Amino acid sequence: MALHNPAAAQNSYFFPAAQASTFDPNIPTPEKFLGYAIGTHYTRTDQIVAYLRELDRVSDRVSLRTIGTTFEERPQVVATITAPQNQQSLAGLQQARRALVDPAQPTPDYGKLPVVVSLNFGVHGNESSSSEAALLLAYYLTASTSPETQQWLEQSVITLDPLENPDGRDRASHWFDQNKSWPNPTDPLDREHTEAWPGGRTNHFYTDLNRDWLALTQPESRARMAFFHEWYPNVMIDFHEMGTNGTYYFEPSKPFSTENDLIPRATYEVLNVHLAKYFAKALDNLGSLYWTKEQFDNLSPIYGSTYPDFQGGVGITFEVGSSRGLAQEGTNGVVTFPFTIRNHVATGLATVRGAVEEKELYLKHQREFFASALSDARKFPTKAYVFGNAQDETLTNKFLSLLLQHKIEVHELGKSVTLDKQPFEKGKAYVVPTAQPQYRIVNSLFEELTAFHDSVFYDVTGWSQAHAYGLAVAKQKNTSLVQGAPVQAVKPLNGTVRGGQSAYAYLLPWSDYNAPRSLTALQRAGLVAKVSFKPFSAGTAESSTDFGYGTLVIPVAAQKLPADSVFQIVSRISRQNQVTFTSVGTGFSAKGIDLGSNNVRTAPETKAAILVGQGTNASEVGEAWFVASQQLGVPLSRIEVGNFGRAPLGRYTSLVLVGGTYASLDKAAVARLRQWVQDGGTLITLKNASEWAIKQGIVKEKLLIPASGGWADTTATAGVKDKAALARRADFVQQEQEGTRAIAGSIYSADIDITNPIGFGLTSRRLYVFRNGTTFLKPSRNPYATVAQYTAKPLVSGYVSKGNLQQISSSAAVVVSKVGAGRVVLFADDPNFRHYWHGTSRLFANALLLGPLLTLPEGPAAISAEEEQE
């Protein structure tokens, strides 16, 4: 739709219920400030920030604050909009509202507290109408002179985050603006509407920030979480877009099946339904179609629209049918960019109206929510969780930091204990009581969940961070455990060189989370580092220290640098990475192999690459890239699939293929890849890339045949002769149940060979693995090649169909296959899932750094005729 230049024309379109004369002329419209009408161009992040800064400058209703910075150095800003008298006492209002979230405080006077409404836009960068709507909503709330708006501002504090994903926003806006033309092509296949890989949905490392609210792996998420806990919003809206053929979605979502049983029913049945009436009226007034109660999860606190449900507020997703460009044809006609923006503006204003008109309802709910958290916790069998790993204080601290960011009460462990056959050392382990206001988040972080109201899900059904970190955890059903002092902050580890300068060697256990990045740092500094393939004890028989599989050995005499320089480098890296090296004066071990053994092998410097681009899974590419860059300090070359033919494979020690489609690699490319592996390369494949490698004959491992599944599993067959025909037939409405055949992001137990270089650093054979794919690997016929294997009863948390669970049981999670002088490391799953599966990302790191050292012994020479026929 074309818009006229005058501000009144734009206001009448986006704010049809208001008159242009009700706006303060001293407040610039977005159109006046930007120089173009909203909806005719995609606004860059710097322009959005600049407009909000201008509102802050000219109005005493607005205060703009920078809460963080992205990987690409873009600011994260939040505008707080409220009445001038509230602006002058924001800190006091925050303090007064603490009585809502702290049951220990007296019940507050609800009439004196503002309701907090949080409007959040653009967490998916290419869902671009939301941030444009943010500009208009900020203008309306700042410039409107109506009595209703005045009441809103007096009774509420509105926080407006216009750019939840600034990096993705600019990636998308540049695409749309660079490819627009005049007149606008509405053809869905026009280049404007088909973003190039990876698209603008995700952040710099291709992370879906809308699924990072619990894990907090990205800087954008951590900054946003800190701001969230300043206010604890009563109503929080996440503005999204869906496919062009959609209309408009708002909650309530599908009852029970998409909801979490930890949350009071009032959240879903009262608060959600109450606001829905305001949304419906706003869209009815525009004549816009909408739908509810069919899709989208409120199941876990991983989303921006669900985390508030776990904090006594109500979180809501808005989804508008997207133009993905200025105009695009859809089943409901041509969808225009201004139309999508207008719908979001209408529901945004309706949100504030609904929250203010029933302010006391939302404030009381939040107070009762945290009080009920304590009563629910007292009924829960587990009274405390103990976690920690004395051999990996870095990862223990990392998990502790996550808990503190969620404002969870954590205590030091009062004394060293053994629980569930696991040792927990005082000073290196912590206690989390369940009886605390944040009980529901504690439960979400630690507990398993296997009972669900449905079998079709929008996203993952297993989200426990405790399992993802792979730390030792013990559940306590009594309160007799000694708790130490409350933990206020993570104590930084002091990296050091124990024993001072050595003339012989320095040792570093591989069990520390930061040992791999220390290896790459040592190599970049020009030092030779070796890896121990067997454990040993250093020191004397009376006083020795045990060193496990993968221990780094830095021999002083083998270096090109003088001993003083070697010590300086080791000392610097110990401080930077907060790890402890041990200096030794002899290569003679008190127990186990000596340092000159052939089982202490020189680690080659890692030169790794990953295939990216069209056909590859962008999220998995970003995850592998993140691990290499942020955790290991390895420059991972990203090679477009289309450039594979001219890539100088000989320069790389390792090559990663994530899940995706590699049909564009022809026979010659496959032969070239196979030859590179045979010449000594390490190929690492994830999910269906492992299937591809097997089907291409690059490796001789085998896939399990998927279960027949189908409707025969769930349909009664009594009296039916042709059961095969029955399995092919189902009622049309049941087609949505096809989702049950997928693996809905769930957690499984596996046995890991910690003596294999891929398993180095792990101190327990029990491994938790995340699955959201249907690649089923058969255990290798070589008994030494199955690095990780699912247990016979593997399900730990989440939903899986009986047929898929049968296939997973005792199948292989990780297999190493010898190919000539090289090897292929096949992962059935994504070990780096969403950056927080630290237990399995360690296996990926080992494959990158230690894979070239992996030599696989041959298995039994005789293979039965039956095995040959498989």
Helices and strands as residue ranges (DSSP letters): H 7-14, G 20-22, H 30-34, H 45-58, E 62-69, E 75-81, H 84-87, H 90-101, G 110-112, E 115-121, H 129-143, H 147-155, E 156-161, H 166-179, G 191-193, G 209-211, H 219-231, E 235-242, E 248-249, H 265-266, I 267-271, H 272-286, G 307-311, E 314-321, E 327-330, E 333-336, H 337-357, H 359-379, E 384-387, H 393-405, E 411-413, E 417-419, E 422-424, E 430-433, H 439-446, H 465-469, E 473-476, E 483-486, E 496-498, E 505-508, H 515-524, E 530-532, E 536-539, E 544-547, E 552-555, H 563-577, E 580-584, E 591-592, E 600-602, E 608-612, H 618-626, I 627-632, E 637-640, G 641-646, G 649-651, E 654-657, H 667-678, E 682-686, H 688-695, G 711-713, H 723-727, G 732-741, E 746-752, G 757-759, E 766-771, E 786-797, H 802-808, E 812-819, E 822-827, G 833-835, H 838-850, G 851-853, H 865-869
